[in-house]
């Protein structure tokens, strides 16, 4: 009787990276969605704070509006105005006004985040495929993809929350990318993004994950606004972002897409040793 059991392990190299969009490759600070969420609630007579608007970032935008409307602080303010808690019909009505407003807002926020073109080129030189996922819906992405391509960024695949059964934190957008790019197993793929939901999505897909603490939703400021923070304030916000992403289970956290290539070297070494995400 054999006393040993042998396990199959992938020891090949990385094959692809799946990037998020806003706050990761375009729209430094993830500014475009935040203002629109605040505005759709304001149209219902309810003020939400920037922090409340940003907390569920990364989800399908319908799920995001629902998540804000379920926050106890928001329910309280909603009740003061409407005499009852927000219902799902209110969520649907806000989502319907959200989509056209978001299409208009994204067109102004599609600047490429510094380092994106260089990192994507370096990944392709290594033979990696470039995938992408987003909480944006198809009509919003139609605008973003065209603007990004004009600025030199065009991933090999893009999957929206509306293309699959459910968006983040479920893994389907990542897995659809792997299918479209014909890359497997999932431990040969990295998911990178600027929100907690991005990390959860990648982990749920069985991929390695890299969080970007500075360029996206966690700090939520443009580069010029970050430059105006006091050194103490900046350090405090950055440390909070790093610790939140590590607590979510990120394998690596760096400032932005410009700083991630050494993570790929490390993952390659771990794969060669037979490690899994
Ligand atoms: Mg993002």
Boltz pocket constraint, residues with backbone or C-beta under 6 A from the ligand:
constraints:
  - pocket:
      binder: B
      contacts: [[A, 20], [A, 21], [A, 22], [A, 23], [A, 24], [A, 30], [A, 58], [A, 193], [A, 194], [A, 195], [A, 216], [A, 217]]
      max_distance: 6.0
